[in-house]
Amino acid sequence: MNASDPNRHLWLLILLVVIFVVQPFVASFYYGPMILNIIGAAVFLSATYAVSRRRSFFIIGFCVSIFSIAMTFWLAAAPSHWLIMLAHGSLMVLIGFFAVAILSYVLGSGRVTWDKIYGAICAYLLLGYAWTFAYSLVAEAQPDAFMSLTSAMPHDIVGRVMQLRYFSFVTLATVGYGDIVPHTAAARTLALLEAILGQFYLVALVGRLVGLHIVHGSDRAE
């Protein structure tokens, strides 16, 4: 592991953008879910590499990634209620862990670099995905947790995750189109927490990065 690799978060960002853009176009094909699972596995391994500056983070990320990848492929082969709960629960925990670990690096002391900026974007996207699977758990436990005002919520796993991903990022960005609405108390609470986090993230991140840039800019000037 090269701790000084300046592009460790760039590779992760590229893969996150790829899966974000590709998912709607390949999901409907017969091998679409398999392709998405392969890209997802690459995302987890890339995220594990991104947090490998700390050995403990690398071990946790690698072990949970292997478990989540196995659960995801198992779910694609034999979908069931308990397997959805287990697979999506592990994905929520894993993606949330990667987001927090990367964010701790981005907000830590040190000069503001392009790698930190890439990491900040990665953490934001990962938070949106973590909430996606949190919503999926709620929807699995409470089938009426979300209501679509334009069309019925998809019954297939991939279609539902895509709908909830859309809702998650719309909520995180506090756009709030209102075409998908949380219907139960648990769903509304999760949506409220994500909206608050989305606002706090941008304020805290920008403030911290600007502060670090000023501090280290002053040091170079002296």
N, C-alpha and C positions, 0 to 999 in steps of 0.2 A: 504494500500500500504506500503510495506516494503522498505524504502529508502535505507537500508543497504544490500539488497539482492545481494550477489556477483555473482549471476548467471542470472541476468535479461537479459543480452545480449546473454548469451549462449543459452537460450531457443529460442530466435529469430533466432540466427544463425542456430540452428538445423532445424527449420521450413523452413528457406530460402534454405538450402541445400536439404531438402526433396522435396520442390516444384520444385527446379531446376533439380533434378535427375528424379523425378517421371513424370514430365510433358510429355516428349516424349513418354513414355510407356503407358500412360492412355488416352492421348488426342484423340486417334482414336476410343475408345470405346463409346458406346451409352451414358453411364453415366460419361464418362471421363470429360467433361466440368463441370459437377456438382461436381465431386470429387475435381477438381482443384479449383473451387470457394470456396469450404468448407476449403481446405487447405489455400487458399488465405485469407479467413476471419480470420483463426487462426493466420496467419502471421500479419495481421493488428492489431489484439487485443494484440498479443505479443509485437509488436512494440509500441503500446500505453502504455503498461506496462513498456517497456524499457525506455520511455521518461518521466515517471510519477514522476521523482524526482522534476520536476517543475509542479505545479498545472495547470498553464496556458497551458503548453505543453500537459498535460494529457487531459484537456477539449477539446482543439483543435483536438488532435489526435483521441479522442473517437468519437466526433461529426462527423468529416469528414470520419472516418472509417465506421461508421454506414451508412452514405449517400453513400459512395462508394460501400460498400457491397450490399446495396439495388439496386443500379444501375447495378452492375455486374450481379446479379441474374435476374433482369428484362431484361437485354441485352441477357442473355442466353435463356430466354423464348420467347422474341419477338425482334429479332435483327432488327435494322433500322439505317439509316445513322445518324440521329440526336442523337440517343441513344448511338451509338458508340462514337460520339464526346463528349457527356456528360460524359459517363462512363469512357472512357479512359482519358479524360481531368481531371476528379476528381482523378483518380488513379495516374496520373503524378504529380499533386499537392501534394497529400497525401504522396506518396513515397518520393518525393523530400523533403517534410517537415520532415519526419522521418530521412532521411539521414543527413540533416543539423543539426537537433536537437541532434542526436547521435554524430555527428562529433564535435559539440560544447563541448560535455562532454569529448570526447576522447582527444581533444586538449587543454582542460582546465588545470588549475593548479592542482597539486596533484600527488601522487605517481603512477607510472605505474603499473597497476594490470592486471591480466588475464581478468577481465571484460572489461577493456579499450581495450585490444587487440581484444577480441571478438567483441566489439563495432566497432573497426576500420574495421574489416572484413565485418561486417553487413553493415556499411555505404557504403563500396565499392560495395557490391552486390546490395544495394538499388539504388545507382546511376545508375548502369547498367539497372536496371528495370525501373527507372524513364525515362531514355532516350528511352527505348523500347516503352513506351506509347506515348512519344513525337513523335517518328518516326511513330507510328500508326496513330496519328492525321494528320501528314503530308501526309501519304499514303492515308488516307481517303479523304482528301481535294484535293490531287493531285494523281490520280491513277497511273501515270507514274513516281512517285517520286523515286522509287527504281526498279532496274533491276537485275534479277538473270541470270547469264551467264551459269548456269548448268541446270536449270529447271524453269518453269513458277512460278511466285509468287502465293501462295495459295489464293483462293478466300474466303475460310471460315475464320471466325474471329480468331479461335484458331490457325489454321495453319499459318496464317499471323503473329500473335503475336509471335509464336515460331520462325519463320524466322527472324523477326525483333529483337527478343531477342538475337539470335545468332549473328546478325550483330552488335547489340549494344555492347555486351561484347567483340567481336573481335576488335571493334573500340576502346573501353575503354582501352583494353590491348595493343592497337596499333600493333596488329598482322597483320591485313590487308591482308587477304587471297585473296580478290578481286573477290570472286565468287558472291557476292552481292554488287552492287555499287549504290551510290546515283546519281540520274539522274537530279534532279532539283536544283535550287539555294538554296531553303529552306532546302532540304535534305542534300546537301553538307555542308551548314553552320552548321547545327546541328551536323553532323559527325565530322567536324573540331573542334567544341567546345568540343565535348566529348573526342576526342583524346588529346586535350590540357589539359583538366581536368584530364584525366587518368594519364598523366605524372606528372602534378603538384601535384596531390593527393599523389602519392607515395613519391615524394621528400619532400613535406611539412610534411607529416605524419611521415616518418622515422626520419627526422631531429628533429621534435618536441618531439617524444617519446624518442629518444636518449638523447636529451637535458634534459628532465624531469628525465630520469633515472640517468644521471650524477649528477644532482642537488640533488636529494633525496638520491642517493648513498653516496654523500659527506656528507650530513647531518647525515646519520646513522653512517658514519665513525668517525665523530667528537663526 
